[in-house]
Amino acid sequence: MSNVAVSFAQESGKMDAIYSGVPWLDQNGNIVSAHGANIIKEKDTFYLFGEAHSDTSNAFAGFNCYSSKDLYNWKFERQALPVQESGKLGPNRVGERVKVMKCPKTNEFVMYMHADTLTYKDQFVGYAVSKNIEGPYTFKGPLLFDGKPIKKWDMGTFQDTDNSGYILVHGGEIYKLSDDYKSVTEKVNENITTGFESPTMLKKDNLYYFIGSHLTSWEKNDNYYYTSNSIKGPWEFQGLIAPKETLTWNSQSTFVLPIQGSKETTYMFMGDRWSFPKQASSATYVWQPLTISGKSLSIPVYQETWQIDLVSGIASVPKNTNKFLKNSNKEIKYSGNWSHSDKESKSDDKNASFSIKFKGQQIGFSSFVGSENGYAKVVLTDEKGKVITTAIIDLYSKNVTETAVYKSPILKKDNYTLTISGTGERPNWSDKRKSNYGSTGYYISVAQIEIKK
């Protein structure tokens, strides 16, 4: 990001809601990089911990810490745990699924993670500690159970209402932590099923809900869940958490945050929309309010924009009074080779672009994301041509759907230009089984543009 973006973000650039599937900027105008994340609340502040990434490698790049008073705007605090000089979280290692809990007995903050080699052949659950919530955290190595590491991949954490801490791992195994949260005392639940990665748990009205994902590498899939009256099981399969073939609204579970207010508690699903290889610049977040009733847990409708009243705990969808321009609107200027239909305009010409001049406070656009789409570059400039923000956005999806892919911060009401261009790059990859995933083309797409006056 340029210095212009930095000064702009500090001057205004605030967000007024939770926007899923679009780039988020911190107070410095930089992309929020916090994947495989969790949130904990300390006093009146929310702290977000997640994986830092680069666009060139999946090697461990550190765990970031951000803070927020409203869950909309995130301040970068520091790298809570940077790449170590050597060892299990040193160069060319993997560090994933970072989670932090505060230990009630010691008041220490304990961080957990999946540590591994780049080839995923030295997997274990590790931990780090800090007296301060934002860090720095001191890496201590493997979390031990009966003197041995827990050699599993994806992991998560859960803190019960009695302050007991638990480690959740790949397959559905659950381990109870010691009183100081630094070792495991008991394996309380055996493997539930094959697969079942990105383990995520919540509890409501004394019923436990255990969410997981199928194994499809960085590809999104239909996440599913189990319920039980006891954390020790037995667990009852309940089905999908979002409508079939929405691929969990193109995301993978990582954590559920209970937002407790005076009137109700909203349970916020936190998911990752991975974007390999550009995990640093283009991976985004899907945060949605869960609908829970008895054994039923779901995200029945995807809310591109929603708000949460932290006092009452009530989630709501704001009334949309914005101006919408269809892809055929003459205010949108196209350059290069494009094909136009009544629902979208698209191009796989790497020199293609479209732009719009507008007066307002915020701009966004939606696309028909699909299996032949690639990366697009977004540039927002002011009346004098100065760059305010830039972003690389991912228009790929295994299943075709129309969705918002970009939202600018709230701007000072003025004249601006938004320009979107192709990059000639696409998200695709192979996993350790040499299976191929991702896009087969380089298309960029626009369905409609949304302007807040």
C-alpha positions in Angstrom: 0.0 0.0 0.0 1.2 3.5 -0.7 1.7 6.3 1.8 -1.4 7.9 0.3 -3.5 4.9 1.5 -1.9 5.1 4.9 -2.8 8.8 5.5 -6.2 8.3 4.0 -7.1 5.4 6.3 -6.1 7.3 9.3 -8.1 10.4 8.2 -11.3 8.5 7.5 -11.7 5.1 5.9 -13.9 3.6 8.6 -16.2 0.7 8.0 -19.8 0.9 9.3 -20.7 -2.9 9.2 -19.3 -6.4 8.8 -18.7 -7.0 5.1 -18.0 -10.6 4.1 -15.9 -11.7 1.1 -14.3 -8.3 0.4 -10.8 -6.9 1.4 -10.5 -5.3 4.8 -8.0 -2.6 5.6 -6.4 -1.9 9.0 -5.7 1.6 10.4 -2.6 1.9 8.1 -4.4 1.0 4.9 -2.9 -2.5 4.8 -4.9 -5.7 4.1 -6.0 -7.4 7.3 -4.1 -10.7 7.3 -5.5 -12.9 10.0 -6.6 -16.3 8.7 -7.4 -19.6 10.6 -8.3 -17.1 13.3 -10.1 -16.6 16.6 -11.3 -13.6 18.6 -11.2 -13.1 22.3 -12.6 -10.2 24.2 -10.7 -8.5 27.0 -12.6 -5.7 28.8 -14.2 -3.7 26.0 -11.8 -4.7 23.2 -11.9 -7.6 20.8 -8.6 -9.1 19.8 -8.3 -11.0 16.5 -5.4 -13.5 16.1 -4.7 -15.1 12.7 -2.1 -16.3 10.3 0.0 -13.8 8.4 0.7 -14.9 4.8 2.8 -14.1 1.8 1.7 -14.4 -1.8 4.6 -16.6 -2.8 4.7 -19.5 -0.2 2.7 -21.3 2.4 5.7 -21.0 4.8 5.0 -19.7 8.3 5.0 -15.9 8.1 4.0 -15.2 11.7 0.7 -14.8 13.7 -0.8 -11.3 13.7 -2.8 -9.6 16.4 -5.5 -6.9 15.6 -7.8 -5.1 18.0 -11.3 -3.6 17.6 -14.0 -1.9 19.6 -16.8 -2.6 17.2 -15.8 -5.7 15.1 -15.9 -3.5 12.0 -12.6 -1.7 12.1 -9.3 -3.4 12.9 -6.1 -1.9 14.3 -2.9 -3.8 13.7 -1.2 -4.3 17.1 1.8 -6.4 16.2 3.0 -9.8 15.1 2.1 -11.6 18.2 4.4 -14.5 17.3 6.9 -13.9 14.5 8.9 -16.4 12.5 11.5 -17.9 14.9 15.2 -17.8 14.0 15.2 -21.6 13.8 13.3 -24.6 15.0 9.7 -25.9 14.7 8.3 -22.4 13.8 11.4 -21.2 12.0 12.0 -20.5 8.3 10.3 -22.9 5.8 8.0 -24.4 8.4 4.2 -24.2 8.6 2.2 -22.5 11.3 -1.6 -22.6 11.1 -5.0 -22.3 12.9 -3.7 -20.0 15.6 -6.0 -19.7 18.7 -5.6 -17.8 21.9 -7.4 -18.3 25.3 -6.9 -16.6 28.6 -6.2 -19.1 31.4 -8.5 -18.2 34.3 -6.1 -19.7 36.9 -2.9 -17.9 35.8 -4.3 -14.9 33.9 -1.8 -15.8 31.2 -2.7 -15.8 27.5 -1.9 -19.1 25.8 -1.7 -19.4 22.1 -2.1 -22.7 20.2 -1.3 -23.6 16.7 -0.7 -26.4 14.2 3.1 -26.6 13.5 4.5 -28.6 10.6 6.9 -28.9 7.7 6.0 -27.5 4.3 5.3 -31.1 3.2 3.0 -31.7 6.2 5.0 -34.6 7.6 5.9 -33.3 11.1 2.5 -32.2 12.4 1.8 -31.4 16.0 -0.2 -29.0 18.2 2.1 -26.4 19.6 1.7 -23.6 22.2 3.1 -20.2 23.2 2.5 -18.0 26.2 2.4 -14.2 27.0 1.5 -12.0 30.0 0.1 -9.5 27.5 -2.8 -10.3 25.2 -1.2 -8.7 22.1 2.1 -10.4 22.8 4.9 -11.0 22.2 4.3 -14.7 22.7 7.0 -17.1 23.6 6.9 -20.4 21.7 7.2 -23.4 24.0 7.1 -26.2 21.5 4.6 -29.2 21.4 1.6 -29.4 23.8 2.2 -32.7 25.5 -0.3 -35.5 26.4 1.2 -38.4 28.4 4.6 -36.9 27.5 4.0 -37.0 23.8 3.0 -34.4 21.2 -0.5 -34.5 19.7 0.4 -35.4 16.1 -2.6 -34.0 14.2 -3.2 -31.4 11.5 -6.0 -28.8 11.7 -6.8 -27.8 15.3 -9.1 -25.5 17.2 -9.9 -24.5 20.8 -13.0 -24.3 23.0 -13.4 -22.7 26.4 -16.4 -24.1 28.3 -18.6 -22.2 30.7 -16.9 -23.8 33.6 -13.6 -22.3 32.3 -12.2 -25.7 31.2 -10.1 -25.4 28.1 -10.1 -27.9 25.2 -8.1 -28.6 22.1 -10.1 -29.8 19.1 -8.3 -31.6 16.3 -8.7 -33.1 12.9 -11.2 -35.9 12.8 -13.1 -34.7 15.9 -10.8 -35.7 18.7 -11.1 -33.5 21.8 -8.4 -33.1 24.5 -8.9 -31.4 27.9 -6.3 -29.0 29.0 -4.7 -28.8 32.5 -5.6 -26.0 34.8 -2.7 -23.9 33.5 -3.6 -24.6 29.9 -0.1 -25.8 29.1 -0.5 -29.5 28.9 -3.3 -32.1 28.2 -4.8 -34.2 31.0 -7.3 -36.3 29.2 -8.5 -37.3 25.8 -12.3 -36.8 26.3 -13.5 -37.7 22.8 -12.3 -40.1 20.1 -12.2 -39.6 16.4 -15.7 -39.0 15.1 -15.2 -39.4 11.4 -12.6 -39.3 8.6 -11.8 -35.9 7.3 -13.5 -33.3 9.5 -10.8 -30.6 9.5 -11.1 -27.0 10.7 -12.8 -28.2 13.9 -14.9 -25.4 15.5 -17.2 -25.6 18.6 -19.8 -23.6 20.3 -22.2 -24.2 23.2 -25.7 -22.8 23.6 -28.3 -23.8 26.3 -26.1 -26.7 27.4 -25.9 -28.2 23.9 -22.6 -28.5 22.2 -22.2 -28.0 18.4 -19.2 -29.2 16.6 -18.5 -27.8 13.1 -16.1 -29.2 10.6 -15.1 -29.2 6.9 -14.5 -31.9 4.3 -10.9 -32.3 3.1 -10.6 -30.4 -0.2 -7.3 -28.6 0.2 -7.8 -24.8 -0.2 -11.1 -25.4 -2.0 -14.3 -24.5 -0.2 -16.9 -27.1 0.6 -20.2 -27.7 2.4 -19.2 -27.6 6.1 -21.3 -29.8 8.4 -21.9 -30.3 12.2 -22.7 -32.6 15.1 -24.4 -32.0 18.4 -24.1 -33.6 21.8 -25.3 -33.0 25.4 -21.8 -33.7 26.6 -18.4 -32.7 25.3 -17.5 -36.3 25.7 -20.2 -37.4 23.2 -21.9 -39.3 21.8 -22.1 -36.9 18.8 -25.1 -36.9 16.5 -24.7 -35.9 12.9 -27.0 -33.1 12.0 -26.1 -32.1 8.4 -24.9 -29.0 6.6 -24.6 -25.5 8.2 -25.5 -23.7 5.0 -27.6 -24.6 1.9 -26.2 -27.5 -0.2 -23.7 -26.5 -2.8 -23.2 -22.9 -1.5 -19.9 -24.3 -0.2 -20.6 -22.7 3.2 -21.1 -19.4 1.3 -17.6 -20.1 -0.1 -15.8 -20.4 3.2 -14.3 -22.8 5.7 -15.0 -22.6 9.4 -12.4 -21.5 11.9 -14.2 -20.1 15.0 -17.5 -19.1 16.5 -17.6 -15.9 18.6 -20.4 -15.5 21.1 -21.4 -11.8 21.3 -23.3 -11.5 24.6 -25.5 -8.5 25.1 -28.2 -7.4 27.5 -31.0 -8.9 25.3 -29.5 -11.8 23.5 -26.3 -13.5 22.4 -25.4 -13.6 18.7 -23.1 -16.4 17.7 -20.9 -15.2 14.9 -19.5 -17.8 12.5 -16.0 -17.0 11.3 -14.9 -18.5 8.1 -12.0 -18.2 5.7 -12.3 -17.6 2.0 -8.8 -18.9 1.0 -7.2 -17.7 -2.2 -4.1 -19.7 -3.1 -1.5 -18.6 -4.0 -2.4 -15.0 -3.1 -3.3 -15.7 0.5 -1.8 -12.4 1.7 -3.5 -10.0 -0.7 -6.7 -11.8 -1.8 -7.9 -14.2 0.8 -10.9 -12.7 2.6 -13.3 -13.5 5.5 -16.9 -14.7 5.8 -18.4 -13.7 9.1 -22.1 -14.5 9.5 -24.7 -14.6 12.3 -25.7 -18.1 13.0 -29.4 -19.2 13.3 -29.7 -21.6 16.2 -32.8 -23.4 17.5 -32.5 -26.6 19.4 -30.3 -29.0 17.4 -30.6 -26.8 14.3 -27.7 -24.6 13.5 -27.4 -22.8 10.1 -26.5 -19.8 8.0 -29.6 -20.0 5.9 -29.0 -16.7 4.0 -25.7 -15.0 3.2 -25.6 -11.5 4.6 -23.1 -9.5 2.5 -23.6 -6.6 5.0 -24.8 -6.8 8.6 -24.4 -5.0 11.9 -24.2 -6.0 15.5 -25.3 -3.9 18.5 -22.7 -4.8 21.1 -24.8 -3.5 24.0 -28.0 -5.5 23.2 -26.2 -8.4 21.3 -28.7 -8.1 18.5 -27.6 -8.5 14.9 -29.4 -6.6 12.1 -29.3 -6.0 8.4 -29.2 -2.3 7.6 -31.7 -0.8 5.1 -29.9 -0.4 1.7 -30.6 3.0 0.1 -27.6 2.9 -2.1 -27.6 3.5 -5.9 -27.1 0.4 -8.1 -25.8 0.5 -11.6 -26.2 -2.6 -13.9 -23.2 -3.7 -16.0 -24.8 -2.2 -19.1 -25.0 1.3 -17.5 -23.3 3.9 -19.8 -21.5 5.4 -16.8 -19.3 2.3 -16.8 -16.5 2.6 -19.3 -15.0 -0.6 -20.7 -11.6 -1.0 -22.3 -10.3 -4.1 -24.2 -12.3 -7.1 -25.3 -15.5 -7.7 -23.3 -18.6 -9.9 -23.7 -21.8 -8.4 -22.4 -25.0 -10.0 -21.3 -28.0 -8.8 -19.4 -26.5 -10.1 -16.2 -22.8 -9.5 -16.4 -19.9 -8.2 -18.5 -16.8 -10.3 -18.5 -13.4 -10.5 -20.2 -10.3 -12.8 -20.1 -8.2 -10.2 -21.9 -5.4 -9.4 -19.6 -5.4 -5.8 -20.9 -9.1 -5.4 -20.3 -10.4 -2.9 -17.7 -13.5 -1.0 -16.7 -13.9 2.2 -14.7 -16.5 4.5 -13.3 -16.4 8.1 -12.1 -18.7 8.8 -9.2 -19.5 11.2 -6.4 -20.2 9.6 -3.0 -19.0 8.1 0.2 -18.5 4.4 -0.7 -18.3 2.1 -3.7 -18.5 -1.6 -4.2 -19.3 -4.0 -7.0 -20.5 -7.6 -7.4 -19.4 -10.3 -9.9 -20.6 -13.6 -11.0 -17.7 -15.5 -9.5 -17.0 -18.8 -11.3 -14.6 -21.6 -12.2 -13.0 -19.7 -15.1 -12.3 -16.5 -13.3 -9.0 -15.1 -12.1 -7.6 -12.2 -10.1 -8.5 -8.6 -10.7 -6.8 -5.4 -9.6 -8.9 -2.6 -8.0 -7.6 1.0 -7.9 -9.5 3.8 -6.2 -8.3 7.3 -6.9 -9.5 10.8 -5.9 -10.4 13.7 -8.2 -6.7 14.6 -8.7 -5.7 11.0 -9.6 -4.1 10.2 -6.3 -4.4 6.5 -5.3 -6.5 6.1 -2.2 -6.6 2.3 -2.0 -5.6 -0.7 -4.1 -6.5 -4.4 -3.8 -6.1 -7.7 -5.7 -9.4 -9.5 -5.6 -10.2 -13.1 -6.3 -13.2 -13.8 -8.6 -12.8 -17.6 -8.6 -15.4 -19.9 -7.2 -16.0 -23.6 -7.9 -19.7 -22.9 -8.2 -21.1 -19.9 -10.1 -22.8 -17.3 -8.0 -23.3 -13.5 -7.9 -21.7 -11.9 -4.8 -20.1 -8.7 -3.6 -16.3 -8.9 -4.2 -15.2 -5.3 -3.3 -16.3 -2.6 -0.9 -14.3 0.6 -0.3 -14.0 2.1 3.1 -16.4 5.0 3.9 -14.9 8.0 2.1 -15.2 11.7 2.5 -18.0 12.7 0.2 -16.2 13.7 -3.0 -15.5 12.8 -6.6 -13.6 9.5 -7.2 -12.7 7.0 -9.9 -12.8 3.2 -9.5 -10.9 1.1 -12.0 -10.8 -2.7 -12.2 -8.4 -4.5 -14.5 -7.4 -8.1 -15.3 -4.1 -9.4 -14.1 -3.5 -12.4 -16.2 -3.2 -14.5 -13.0 -5.6 -17.1 -11.5 -5.9 -19.1 -8.3 -4.9 -22.7 -8.9 -2.8 -25.3 -7.0 -2.0 -28.9 -6.4 -2.2 -30.7 -3.1 0.1 -33.2 -1.5 -1.8 -36.0 -3.4 -1.0 -34.1 -6.7 -4.7 -33.4 -7.3 -5.3 -30.2 -9.2 -7.7 -27.5 -7.9 -8.7 -23.9 -8.8 -9.5 -21.8 -11.8 -9.2 -22.8 -15.4 -9.3 -19.3 -16.8 -8.6 -15.6 -16.3 -12.0 -13.9 -16.6 -12.9 -10.8 -14.6 -16.5 -9.9 -14.3 -18.9 -7.2 -13.2 -22.6 -7.6 -12.5 -23.4 -4.4 -10.8 -21.9 -1.4 -9.1 -23.2 -0.1 -5.7 -22.6 3.6 -4.7 -23.3 5.1 -1.3 -24.2 8.8 -1.9 
